[in-house]
Amino acid sequence: MKNELKPTSSFRKLLARVHNDERGAVSLETILIIGAVAIPILIFLIKFGWPRIKDYFNDGLQELEEGGTNAAQNRI
């Protein structure tokens, strides 16, 4: 029965040591704050900015295709 108590005792010591260790708390808080700021910004950009970005790239692709067609016609 003593063998069964040793792992439990060492596990409790490990949990106590992890619980008392606060070295990563500042980093975790910083990550949570950055996430709380970044998520609404990303939602706004996807909802309102994405159509503009998509139109910008589609216009650029159309101009590129027209330029390629014009270059091919001028070559002939």
C-alpha positions as CSV (number, residue, x, y, z in Angstrom):
1,M,0.0,0.0,0.0
2,K,2.9,2.4,0.5
3,N,3.8,2.1,-3.2
4,E,0.3,3.5,-4.1
5,L,0.8,6.5,-1.8
6,K,4.2,7.6,-3.2
7,P,2.9,8.4,-6.7
8,T,0.0,10.4,-5.3
9,S,2.3,12.2,-2.9
10,S,4.7,13.1,-5.7
11,F,1.9,14.1,-8.0
12,R,0.5,16.4,-5.3
13,K,3.9,18.0,-4.8
14,L,4.2,18.5,-8.6
15,L,0.8,20.1,-8.7
16,A,1.6,22.4,-5.8
17,R,4.9,23.4,-7.5
18,V,3.2,24.1,-10.8
19,H,0.4,26.0,-9.1
20,N,2.9,28.2,-7.1
21,D,5.0,28.9,-10.2
22,E,4.0,32.3,-11.6
23,R,6.7,32.9,-14.1
24,G,4.5,32.5,-17.2
25,A,1.5,34.5,-15.8
26,V,2.6,37.8,-17.3
27,S,3.2,36.3,-20.7
28,L,-0.2,34.6,-20.6
29,E,-2.0,37.8,-19.6
30,T,-0.2,39.7,-22.4
31,I,-1.3,37.0,-25.0
32,L,-4.9,37.2,-23.7
33,I,-5.0,41.0,-24.0
34,I,-3.5,41.0,-27.5
35,G,-6.1,38.3,-28.5
36,A,-8.9,40.4,-27.0
37,V,-7.8,43.4,-29.1
38,A,-6.9,41.4,-32.3
39,I,-10.1,39.3,-32.7
40,P,-12.5,42.3,-33.1
41,I,-10.1,43.9,-35.5
42,L,-9.9,40.8,-37.6
43,I,-13.7,40.4,-37.6
44,F,-14.1,44.0,-38.7
45,L,-11.5,43.6,-41.5
46,I,-13.1,40.4,-42.8
47,K,-16.6,41.7,-42.7
48,F,-16.0,45.2,-44.1
49,G,-12.5,45.2,-45.6
50,W,-12.5,41.9,-47.5
51,P,-14.9,43.0,-50.3
52,R,-12.6,46.0,-51.0
53,I,-9.5,43.9,-50.9
54,K,-11.1,41.3,-53.2
55,D,-12.2,44.0,-55.7
56,Y,-8.7,45.5,-55.7
57,F,-7.1,42.2,-56.6
58,N,-9.7,41.4,-59.2
59,D,-9.2,44.7,-60.9
60,G,-5.5,44.2,-60.9
61,L,-5.9,40.7,-62.5
62,Q,-8.2,42.1,-65.1
63,E,-5.7,44.9,-66.0
64,L,-3.0,42.3,-66.1
65,E,-5.0,40.1,-68.5
66,E,-5.9,43.1,-70.7
67,G,-2.2,44.1,-70.8
68,G,-1.2,40.5,-71.8
69,T,-3.9,40.5,-74.5
70,N,-2.7,43.9,-75.8
71,A,0.9,42.8,-75.8
72,A,0.0,39.6,-77.8
73,Q,-2.0,41.7,-80.4
74,N,0.8,44.2,-80.8
75,R,3.3,41.4,-81.4
76,I,1.4,40.0,-84.3
